[in-house]
Amino acid sequence: MATIKEVAELAGVSSATVSRVLNNDSTLNITDETRSNIIAAAKQLNYVKKTKASRFTIGILHWYSLEQELGDPFYLSIRMGVERFCQKDDIDIVRIFKTDGDYLEKLKNVDGIICIGKFSKEKMKEISDQARRTIFLDMETDEIEYNTISLDFKTSMKTVINYLVSLNHQKIGFLGGKEVLEDGSEYPDFRQEYFIKYCSRNGVDYKDFIMIDEFSRESGYRMMTNMIQSNNLPTAIIAASDPIAIGAIRALKEHGIRVPEDVSIVGFDDIEDAIYTSPALTTVSTPNYYMGQYGAMMIYSILNEYDTIPVKITLPCHFVERDSCKKI
């Protein structure tokens, strides 16, 4: 079997150059002719690239159950981003759910941990003590003690409120969900915090139109039904997730309330179903998949370095205007 050294001798280049070409190193600066010579030499010698053995094992710790993941594509998309990066870079994965009683024991021998979801400060410390190379995805902390990646809900909510105000909406509601940590406390929903801030700043009537339940279609349906039965509807609704928005649209339709003619709806996440609702859902697109990829990329980089400091990363979201909002 031919070796990289033999390919290098035939092509008249170094073994390192051959290795980088055959591994598709985009940072390598060589002429197209040299690259073609290397590929031709490898083909002539019937060189077979060896399968790279995995050097690292990363644990993916989910704060929710498998059933919850299947019900809401948000976290599923993050996990897919992590797994795609690991597959590309030959990193082994151990998937663990926090509902597993002995999950810390199962993470004992991994090189790094990617935590997806919400964790209390005590649990973050416990996990980080287990593996120094740890990152928390979809988490935001005041102090930069741990590696975290979160979404820019501040700019997103400001954009949504300004958009609805530009459509003359002055009564805007919010349908949110609770995320309860293992210590019984609730993780703050920054969407709700910024919703209140920017409604107040724009003189919007919102105080009677806030409801909080769960992040699900069923919850959206329930909350919207209760709001309808109160006989006090806003002209626009912002849902903290697309599943909540989809449930709310169904409730409105069942009560003969038209979207967007009577009530405008905006969601969050831009899941695949959002474009197939009737009407198609105006929403905020969140880079969940890329959050997973960046998280895996960071852990991989940390695994290849000796000294690191914690970082706090905020990813941008973008507004997607479709058909579920209307000027009044």
C-alpha positions as CSV (number, residue, x, y, z in Angstrom):
1,M,0.0,0.0,0.0
2,A,1.4,3.4,-1.0
3,T,2.3,5.9,1.7
4,I,2.1,9.7,1.9
5,K,5.9,9.8,1.6
6,E,5.8,7.9,-1.7
7,V,3.1,10.2,-3.0
8,A,5.2,13.2,-2.0
9,E,8.3,11.9,-3.7
10,L,6.4,11.3,-7.0
11,A,4.7,14.8,-6.9
12,G,7.9,16.5,-5.8
13,V,6.5,18.1,-2.7
14,S,6.8,17.6,1.1
15,S,4.8,14.9,2.9
16,A,3.1,17.7,4.9
17,T,1.8,19.3,1.7
18,V,0.4,16.0,0.5
19,S,-1.3,15.4,3.8
20,R,-2.9,18.9,3.8
21,V,-4.1,18.6,0.2
22,L,-5.6,15.1,0.8
23,N,-7.3,16.4,3.9
24,N,-8.8,19.4,2.0
25,D,-7.0,22.0,4.0
26,S,-8.5,25.3,2.7
27,T,-5.7,27.4,4.3
28,L,-3.0,25.8,2.2
29,N,-1.6,28.2,-0.4
30,I,-0.3,26.3,-3.4
31,T,-0.9,26.5,-7.2
32,D,-3.6,24.6,-8.9
33,E,-0.9,22.8,-10.9
34,T,0.8,21.5,-7.7
35,R,-2.5,20.4,-6.2
36,S,-3.4,18.5,-9.4
37,N,0.0,16.8,-9.5
38,I,-0.5,15.6,-5.9
39,I,-3.9,14.2,-6.7
40,A,-2.6,12.6,-9.8
41,A,0.3,11.0,-7.9
42,A,-2.0,9.6,-5.3
43,K,-4.2,8.1,-8.0
44,Q,-1.3,6.6,-9.9
45,L,0.0,5.0,-6.7
46,N,-3.5,3.9,-5.6
47,Y,-3.0,5.7,-2.4
48,V,-5.9,5.0,0.1
49,K,-6.5,7.5,2.8
50,K,-6.5,6.0,6.2
51,T,-9.6,6.4,8.3
52,K,-8.8,8.8,11.1
53,A,-9.3,7.3,14.6
54,S,-11.2,9.4,17.0
55,R,-9.0,11.2,19.5
56,F,-11.8,12.7,21.6
57,T,-15.1,11.8,23.1
58,I,-17.6,14.5,23.9
59,G,-20.6,14.0,26.1
60,I,-23.9,15.7,25.1
61,L,-26.0,16.4,28.2
62,H,-29.7,17.2,27.5
63,W,-31.6,19.0,30.3
64,Y,-34.9,17.6,28.9
65,S,-36.3,14.1,27.9
66,L,-36.3,12.5,24.5
67,E,-40.0,13.0,24.3
68,Q,-39.7,16.7,24.9
69,E,-37.1,17.0,22.2
70,L,-39.4,15.3,19.7
71,G,-42.2,17.7,20.6
72,D,-40.2,20.9,20.1
73,P,-37.6,21.1,17.2
74,F,-35.6,23.9,18.9
75,Y,-33.3,21.7,20.9
76,L,-33.3,19.0,18.3
77,S,-31.8,21.5,15.9
78,I,-29.1,22.4,18.3
79,R,-28.2,18.7,18.8
80,M,-28.0,18.2,15.1
81,G,-25.5,21.0,14.8
82,V,-23.3,19.4,17.5
83,E,-23.5,15.9,16.0
84,R,-22.8,17.2,12.4
85,F,-19.6,18.9,13.6
86,C,-18.5,15.8,15.6
87,Q,-19.2,13.5,12.6
88,K,-17.1,15.7,10.3
89,D,-14.2,15.8,12.7
90,D,-14.3,12.2,13.8
91,I,-15.3,13.0,17.4
92,D,-17.1,10.3,19.4
93,I,-20.3,11.2,21.1
94,V,-22.0,10.0,24.3
95,R,-25.7,11.2,24.6
96,I,-27.0,11.6,28.1
97,F,-30.3,13.0,29.4
98,K,-30.5,14.7,32.7
99,T,-33.5,12.5,33.5
100,D,-31.0,9.6,33.7
101,G,-30.3,9.2,37.4
102,D,-26.6,8.5,37.1
103,Y,-25.8,10.9,34.3
104,L,-22.7,12.3,35.9
105,E,-21.3,8.8,36.3
106,K,-21.9,8.2,32.6
107,L,-19.9,11.4,31.8
108,K,-17.0,10.4,33.9
109,N,-14.6,9.4,31.0
110,V,-15.5,12.0,28.4
111,D,-13.0,14.6,27.3
112,G,-15.5,17.5,27.2
113,I,-19.2,18.1,27.8
114,I,-21.7,20.1,25.8
115,C,-24.8,20.9,27.9
116,I,-27.9,21.8,25.9
117,G,-30.7,23.6,27.8
118,K,-31.1,25.2,31.2
119,F,-29.0,24.4,34.4
120,S,-28.9,26.0,37.8
121,K,-25.7,27.6,39.0
122,E,-25.0,24.7,41.4
123,K,-25.5,22.2,38.6
124,M,-23.3,24.2,36.2
125,K,-20.5,24.1,38.8
126,E,-21.0,20.3,39.4
127,I,-20.8,19.5,35.7
128,S,-17.8,21.8,35.1
129,D,-16.0,20.1,38.0
130,Q,-16.6,16.8,36.2
131,A,-15.0,18.0,33.0
132,R,-13.1,21.3,32.8
133,R,-13.8,21.5,29.1
134,T,-17.5,22.3,29.2
135,I,-19.9,24.6,27.3
136,F,-23.5,25.5,28.0
137,L,-25.8,26.1,24.9
138,D,-28.9,28.2,25.2
139,M,-27.7,29.5,28.6
140,E,-27.1,33.1,29.6
141,T,-25.4,34.1,32.8
142,D,-24.6,37.5,34.3
143,E,-21.0,36.6,35.2
144,I,-18.6,35.0,32.7
145,E,-17.7,32.0,34.8
146,Y,-18.4,29.3,32.2
147,N,-18.4,29.0,28.4
148,T,-21.9,29.9,27.2
149,I,-23.7,30.5,23.9
150,S,-27.1,32.3,23.9
151,L,-29.3,34.2,21.5
152,D,-29.8,37.9,21.1
153,F,-33.4,38.2,22.3
154,K,-32.9,41.9,23.2
155,T,-32.4,43.1,19.6
156,S,-35.0,40.5,18.3
157,M,-37.7,41.7,20.6
158,K,-36.9,45.4,19.9
159,T,-37.3,44.6,16.2
160,V,-40.6,42.8,16.6
161,I,-42.2,45.5,18.8
162,N,-41.0,48.2,16.4
163,Y,-42.5,46.3,13.5
164,L,-45.9,45.8,15.1
165,V,-46.0,49.5,16.2
166,S,-45.2,50.4,12.6
167,L,-48.4,48.5,11.7
168,N,-50.3,50.7,14.2
169,H,-50.7,48.0,16.9
170,Q,-51.0,49.6,20.4
171,K,-52.4,46.5,22.2
172,I,-49.9,43.7,22.1
173,G,-50.0,40.4,24.0
174,F,-47.3,37.9,25.0
175,L,-47.7,34.1,25.3
176,G,-44.7,32.5,27.0
177,G,-43.4,29.4,28.6
178,K,-41.8,28.3,31.9
179,E,-38.5,26.6,32.1
180,V,-38.1,25.2,35.6
181,L,-34.6,24.2,36.8
182,E,-33.7,21.2,38.9
183,D,-33.7,23.3,42.1
184,G,-37.3,24.4,41.5
185,S,-36.4,27.9,40.4
186,E,-37.5,29.3,37.0
187,Y,-35.0,30.3,34.3
188,P,-35.9,33.8,33.3
189,D,-37.3,34.2,29.8
190,F,-35.5,37.2,28.4
191,R,-38.0,37.5,25.6
192,Q,-40.6,38.4,28.2
193,E,-38.3,40.8,29.9
194,Y,-37.5,42.7,26.7
195,F,-41.1,42.5,25.6
196,I,-42.1,44.5,28.7
197,K,-39.2,46.9,28.2
198,Y,-39.9,47.8,24.6
199,C,-43.7,47.9,25.0
200,S,-43.3,50.4,27.8
201,R,-40.8,52.4,25.8
202,N,-43.3,52.6,22.9
203,G,-46.4,53.4,25.0
204,V,-48.0,50.0,24.1
205,D,-50.8,48.6,26.2
206,Y,-49.6,45.1,27.3
207,K,-50.2,44.5,31.0
208,D,-53.5,42.7,30.6
209,F,-52.2,40.5,27.8
210,I,-49.4,38.4,29.2
211,M,-49.9,34.7,29.8
212,I,-47.3,32.1,30.7
213,D,-47.6,28.3,30.5
214,E,-45.4,25.8,28.6
215,F,-43.4,25.8,25.3
216,S,-45.8,23.6,23.3
217,R,-48.7,23.8,20.8
218,E,-51.1,22.6,23.5
219,S,-50.0,25.4,25.8
220,G,-50.4,28.0,23.0
221,Y,-53.9,26.7,22.3
222,R,-54.8,26.8,26.0
223,M,-53.5,30.3,26.6
224,M,-55.1,31.8,23.6
225,T,-58.4,30.2,24.4
226,N,-58.3,31.7,27.9
227,M,-57.5,35.1,26.5
228,I,-60.4,34.8,24.0
229,Q,-62.8,33.9,26.8
230,S,-61.7,36.9,28.8
231,N,-63.4,39.1,26.0
232,N,-60.3,41.3,26.1
233,L,-58.1,40.7,23.1
234,P,-55.1,42.6,21.9
235,T,-54.6,43.3,18.2
236,A,-51.3,41.5,18.1
237,I,-49.7,38.5,19.9
238,I,-46.0,37.7,20.3
239,A,-45.4,34.0,21.1
240,A,-42.2,32.9,22.7
241,S,-41.9,30.0,20.3
242,D,-43.4,28.9,17.0
243,P,-45.2,25.9,18.6
244,I,-47.0,28.3,21.0
245,A,-47.9,30.5,18.0
246,I,-49.2,27.5,16.0
247,G,-51.4,26.5,18.9
248,A,-52.7,30.1,19.3
249,I,-53.6,30.3,15.6
250,R,-55.7,27.2,15.9
251,A,-57.6,28.6,19.0
252,L,-58.3,31.9,17.2
253,K,-59.6,30.1,14.1
254,E,-61.9,27.8,16.1
255,H,-63.4,30.9,17.7
256,G,-63.9,32.6,14.3
257,I,-61.2,35.2,14.9
258,R,-59.2,35.8,11.7
259,V,-55.4,35.9,11.4
260,P,-54.1,38.5,10.6
261,E,-57.3,40.5,9.9
262,D,-58.4,40.5,13.5
263,V,-55.3,39.5,15.4
264,S,-51.7,39.5,14.1
265,I,-49.3,36.8,15.3
266,V,-45.5,36.7,15.6
267,G,-43.5,33.6,16.6
268,F,-40.0,32.7,17.6
269,D,-37.5,30.1,16.2
270,D,-38.7,29.8,12.5
271,I,-39.2,26.0,12.7
272,E,-40.0,24.2,9.5
273,D,-43.8,24.2,10.2
274,A,-43.8,28.0,10.4
275,I,-44.0,28.4,6.6
276,Y,-46.8,25.9,6.3
277,T,-49.2,27.4,8.8
278,S,-52.2,29.2,7.4
279,P,-51.3,32.0,7.1
280,A,-47.6,31.5,7.0
281,L,-46.1,32.6,10.3
282,T,-44.1,35.8,10.7
283,T,-41.4,34.9,13.1
284,V,-37.9,35.4,14.4
285,S,-35.4,33.0,12.9
286,T,-32.9,31.7,15.6
287,P,-29.6,30.0,14.6
288,N,-30.1,26.9,16.6
289,Y,-28.2,24.6,14.3
290,Y,-25.2,27.0,14.2
291,M,-25.3,27.3,18.0
292,G,-24.7,23.5,18.1
293,Q,-21.9,23.7,15.6
294,Y,-20.2,26.6,17.3
295,G,-20.5,24.8,20.6
296,A,-18.9,21.7,19.3
297,M,-16.2,23.8,17.5
298,M,-15.4,25.6,20.7
299,I,-15.0,22.4,22.7
300,Y,-12.9,20.9,19.9
301,S,-10.6,24.0,20.0
302,I,-10.4,23.8,23.8
303,L,-9.4,20.2,23.6
304,N,-6.5,21.1,21.4
305,E,-5.3,23.9,23.8
306,Y,-3.9,23.8,27.2
307,D,-5.0,27.2,28.7
308,T,-8.3,28.8,28.1
309,I,-10.6,31.4,29.7
310,P,-14.4,31.2,29.8
311,V,-16.2,33.1,27.0
312,K,-19.8,34.4,26.6
313,I,-21.1,34.3,23.0
314,T,-24.4,35.9,21.8
315,L,-25.6,34.8,18.4
316,P,-27.8,37.2,16.2
317,C,-31.3,36.3,15.1
318,H,-33.2,37.8,12.2
319,F,-36.8,38.8,11.6
320,V,-38.8,36.8,9.0
321,E,-41.9,38.6,7.7
322,R,-44.6,36.4,6.2
323,D,-48.4,36.6,6.2
324,S,-49.6,36.5,9.8
325,C,-49.4,40.2,10.5
326,K,-51.4,43.1,9.1
327,K,-51.5,46.9,9.4
328,I,-54.6,48.2,11.2
